[in-house]
Each structure stands twice: as structure tokens, then as C-alpha cells.
């Protein structure tokens, strides 16, 4: 994975494939996406394709952080389990946002 021409993404601890691209979880709890961007799959609020790995964002200026595990949602986007137990989901052109979820008893 590259973040720009000849610039490797470092600190990667996990990679999850997605439809025509992928997600990377970094040691610091941040996440990156690359590849096809339709339906907001890259988690940046747009539907643009990412040739290079770019940060998954919760807003135009805030990078998603505190990620424990990443998941692919096929052509609809992705999801992240956070270290605090919350789940963030993105896709359909929306930036990552916390999902309302009830704990499993």
C-alpha cells in the first residue's frame, strides 16, 4: 500500500479486503482506505476512487481513531469496531458515524 507515489503506508497491523480495494488498520488505531469509492466505500464522504491509501475520516478535518478492528460491507462501505466498543459505519456517500446499537446480552 502506498499513500503517494513511492511512499509506503507504515505501521499496518491488519488489512481487510473490500470490493476493488482495501482497508488498513494501523498500530496507532487509525484506518486507511484505497480503491473504488462508489457508495462512499472509502469513508471520506465522497464517491471518488483512491489510487493511494487515504485516511478514513469522521468529518472533513477529523480522522477516524481508536479503531480495534475493520470490516468490509461489500459494495456498501465499511465498519469499524472501536476500542470503546462503539461501531462506526460508512458508505452510501456518508462519512463514518457511530451506529446506535444495543449491547448483546
N, C-alpha and C positions, 0 to 999 in steps of 0.2 A: 504494500500500500504506500502511496505517495501523497503528500499534502500539496506538493507542487512539483514541477519538473525536477527530477533528481534529488528530491527531499523526502526521505522515508519518514513514515509515521513511527515514532518510537514509544516504548513503554506499553505496548499492546499485550494484554493478558488473555483476551478471548476474541474470537472472530465468529460472527454469525452471518450465514449467507442470507441474502434476500433476493427477490426476483430481479435479476440483472444488476447485481451489485452486492453490497455487504455493509455490515456494521462492525465496528471495533470498539471494545471496551479497553480503556487504558488504566494503568496502575493507579492513577490519581482519581479514578471514579468518573472521569469524563467519557464521552462517547462520540464517535465519528461515523459518518455515513458516506458512501460513494455509490455511483451508478445511476440507474434510471430513476427519475424523480417524479413520475406521474403519480397522482393521488397524494402527493406530499410525502412520499416514502423516505425522503432524506431528512425529514424532521427539521426543516429550516423555514417552513411556512410558504414555500414556493413549490412549483412543479417542475423546476429546472433540473436537468441532469447534472451530476457532479462527476467530472472526469477524475478529479482527485478527492481524497478523503477530506471532508469538511466537518466542523463541529455540529452536533445536534444542538439546536437552540430552543429555549423555552420562550424567548422573545427575541426581537431584533438585536438586543445587546447582552443577553444572558445565556450563557452556555449551560446545558444540562449537566449537573454534577451530582455526586453521591450515588452513582449507578452501581448496583451489585451484579445484575445480570440483564442481558439484552435478548429480545425475542423478535422474530420475524412474523408479520401478519399477512404474508403472501403479497398480493398486489395492493393491499390497503394501507400499508405503513408498517410501523414497528411499535414495540413496547419495551419499557424498562422497569425492572423491579429495583426499587431504591433501597439503600441501606436502612432507611427508617421504616420499611415495609410498604410504603406507598407504591402504586403502579402508575407510571406515566405512559400515555399512548399518543401516537401521532399518525397522521395520514389524512387522506381526503383534503389536502391543502391546508391543514391546520398545524400549528406548531405544537410541540409536546405540552400536555397539560395533565394535571392529576385527574385520575378517574375516581368517581365516587364508588367505593367498594365497601361492602360489609365484610368483617372478618369471618373466616370459615371456622365454625365451631367444631 
